[in-house]
Amino acid sequence: MQTDYAGPVKLVLFDVDGVLTDGGLYLGPSGELLKKFNVRDGLAVSLLRCHGIRSGVLSGKSSEALDFRIQQLKFDVSVTGRLDKQSAYQKIKQDLGVEDAEVAYVGDDVVDLPLVGRVGLFFAPSDAHAMVLAKADHVMCARGGGGVAREVAEHILLSGGLSLEQAYQPLMEGWSELHVVQ
């Protein structure tokens, strides 16, 4: 019985608004105040990490709330405030030494389309823009902000030869050592 992830994905990059959040913006007189994240997606980052898969954020927006969540989850890479995702992606690949086939990306809107056909796997939440849904390799059941990252992580690990129980075993055996954040 296989107990180690054997798939090609070594890095998963997430867009934020519309993927890790529902795309809503909570604005006040001085700008963006809050973002609502799903705790299931926090566990997804830890789940990927315990199988040797790095994760990161590649987002067109930036905010203090997003910076806090990035630090809290200890993403391996973070690029925010960049609508030109293709050049940002090239730099991430170069910095981390990964090939296109080893990268999965999760995006929901037309700004993410330049990465279709470049990354090894392109995922979309079920409520993504129609053009993204048409080009995605995999469309998740979850909507943006509804646990999309968790569904993607499980899909990658199961596609890499693990059962759901095998995928979660190291996480459940090492909560404190892994510093899991929801």
C-alpha positions as CSV (number, residue, x, y, z in Angstrom):
1,M,0.0,0.0,0.0
2,Q,1.4,3.4,-1.0
3,T,1.8,5.9,1.8
4,D,3.7,8.7,0.0
5,Y,2.4,11.2,-2.5
6,A,3.6,10.2,-5.9
7,G,2.2,12.8,-8.2
8,P,3.8,15.4,-10.3
9,V,2.6,18.6,-8.4
10,K,5.3,20.2,-6.3
11,L,3.7,23.7,-6.0
12,V,0.1,24.9,-5.8
13,L,-0.6,28.6,-6.4
14,F,-3.8,30.2,-5.4
15,D,-5.5,33.4,-6.6
16,V,-7.2,35.0,-3.6
17,D,-10.4,37.0,-4.3
18,G,-12.9,34.5,-5.7
19,V,-10.8,31.5,-4.8
20,L,-9.7,31.7,-1.1
21,T,-12.5,34.3,-0.5
22,D,-15.9,34.7,-2.0
23,G,-14.8,37.7,-3.9
24,G,-16.6,40.2,-1.6
25,L,-14.8,43.3,-0.4
26,Y,-15.4,44.8,3.0
27,L,-14.5,48.5,2.5
28,G,-14.4,51.4,4.9
29,P,-13.4,55.0,4.5
30,S,-9.7,54.2,4.6
31,G,-9.9,51.2,2.2
32,E,-10.3,47.4,2.5
33,L,-10.9,46.4,6.1
34,L,-11.6,42.7,6.1
35,K,-11.5,39.5,4.0
36,K,-13.4,36.4,4.9
37,F,-11.4,33.2,4.5
38,N,-12.5,29.6,5.0
39,V,-10.8,27.5,7.7
40,R,-10.9,24.5,5.4
41,D,-8.5,26.2,3.1
42,G,-6.1,26.8,6.0
43,L,-6.0,23.1,6.6
44,A,-5.4,22.6,2.9
45,V,-2.1,24.4,3.1
46,S,-0.9,22.2,6.0
47,L,-2.2,19.1,4.2
48,L,-0.1,20.0,1.1
49,R,2.9,20.8,3.2
50,C,3.0,17.5,5.1
51,H,3.2,15.8,1.7
52,G,6.1,17.9,0.5
53,I,4.0,20.2,-1.7
54,R,4.7,23.9,-1.5
55,S,2.0,26.4,-1.8
56,G,1.6,30.1,-2.4
57,V,-0.5,33.1,-3.4
58,L,-0.5,34.9,-6.7
59,S,-3.0,37.6,-6.5
60,G,-3.9,40.8,-8.4
61,K,-4.9,42.5,-5.1
62,S,-3.0,43.3,-2.0
63,S,-4.2,44.2,1.5
64,E,-3.2,44.1,5.1
65,A,-5.8,41.4,5.8
66,L,-4.3,39.2,3.0
67,D,-0.8,39.8,4.3
68,F,-1.9,38.7,7.7
69,R,-3.4,35.4,6.3
70,I,-0.4,34.7,4.2
71,Q,1.9,35.0,7.3
72,Q,-0.6,33.0,9.4
73,L,-0.7,30.1,7.0
74,K,3.1,30.3,6.3
75,F,2.7,30.1,2.5
76,D,6.0,29.3,0.8
77,V,5.6,32.1,-1.8
78,S,3.5,35.2,-1.9
79,V,3.1,37.6,-4.8
80,T,0.3,40.2,-4.4
81,G,-0.8,43.3,-6.2
82,R,0.2,41.9,-9.6
83,L,-2.3,41.7,-12.4
84,D,0.4,40.5,-14.8
85,K,0.3,37.0,-13.5
86,Q,2.3,35.5,-16.3
87,S,5.6,37.4,-15.5
88,A,5.0,36.9,-11.8
89,Y,4.6,33.2,-12.4
90,Q,7.8,33.0,-14.4
91,K,9.7,34.6,-11.5
92,I,8.2,32.2,-9.0
93,K,9.1,29.2,-11.1
94,Q,12.7,30.5,-11.4
95,D,13.0,31.3,-7.7
96,L,11.7,27.9,-6.6
97,G,13.2,25.8,-9.4
98,V,10.0,24.2,-10.6
99,E,8.8,23.3,-14.0
100,D,5.4,24.1,-15.5
101,A,4.3,20.5,-15.2
102,E,5.0,20.6,-11.5
103,V,2.7,23.6,-10.8
104,A,-1.0,23.7,-10.2
105,Y,-2.9,27.0,-10.2
106,V,-6.3,27.8,-8.9
107,G,-8.0,30.9,-10.5
108,D,-11.4,32.2,-11.1
109,D,-11.4,35.2,-13.4
110,V,-10.0,36.4,-16.8
111,V,-6.9,37.8,-15.2
112,D,-5.9,34.2,-14.5
113,L,-6.3,33.0,-18.1
114,P,-2.7,33.6,-19.2
115,L,-1.7,30.7,-16.9
116,V,-4.0,28.2,-18.7
117,G,-1.8,25.9,-20.7
118,R,1.4,27.0,-18.9
119,V,0.8,25.3,-15.5
120,G,0.6,21.6,-15.3
121,L,-3.0,21.7,-13.8
122,F,-5.4,24.6,-13.8
123,F,-8.3,24.4,-11.3
124,A,-11.3,26.7,-11.0
125,P,-14.0,27.1,-8.4
126,S,-17.5,26.3,-9.5
127,D,-18.5,30.0,-9.7
128,A,-15.6,31.1,-11.8
129,H,-16.1,33.3,-14.9
130,A,-17.4,31.3,-17.9
131,M,-14.2,31.8,-19.8
132,V,-12.2,30.3,-17.0
133,L,-14.7,27.4,-16.5
134,A,-14.3,26.6,-20.2
135,K,-10.5,26.4,-20.1
136,A,-9.9,24.8,-16.6
137,D,-8.5,21.3,-16.4
138,H,-10.7,20.7,-13.3
139,V,-13.7,22.6,-12.0
140,M,-14.3,22.1,-8.3
141,C,-17.7,21.6,-6.7
142,A,-16.9,24.3,-4.1
143,R,-17.5,28.0,-4.9
144,G,-14.9,30.7,-4.2
145,G,-14.4,31.1,-0.5
146,G,-16.2,27.8,0.2
147,G,-13.2,25.4,0.6
148,V,-11.9,25.4,-2.9
149,A,-8.2,25.0,-1.7
150,R,-9.2,22.0,0.4
151,E,-10.9,20.3,-2.5
152,V,-7.9,21.0,-4.8
153,A,-5.5,19.6,-2.2
154,E,-7.5,16.5,-1.8
155,H,-7.8,16.1,-5.6
156,I,-4.0,16.4,-6.0
157,L,-3.2,13.9,-3.3
158,L,-5.8,11.4,-4.4
159,S,-4.5,11.7,-8.0
160,G,-1.0,11.1,-6.7
161,G,-2.0,7.6,-5.4
162,L,-3.2,8.3,-1.9
163,S,-6.5,7.4,-0.3
164,L,-8.3,10.1,1.7
165,E,-7.2,8.4,4.9
166,Q,-3.6,8.2,3.8
167,A,-3.6,11.8,2.7
168,Y,-4.8,13.0,6.2
169,Q,-2.8,10.5,8.3
170,P,0.4,12.7,8.7
171,L,-1.6,15.8,9.4
172,M,-3.8,14.1,12.1
173,E,-0.7,12.5,13.7
174,G,1.2,15.7,13.9
175,W,-1.1,18.6,14.7
176,S,1.2,20.4,17.1
177,E,4.5,19.5,15.4
178,L,3.1,20.8,12.1
179,H,1.8,24.0,13.6
180,V,-1.5,23.6,11.8
181,V,-3.6,26.7,11.4
182,Q,-7.1,26.7,10.2
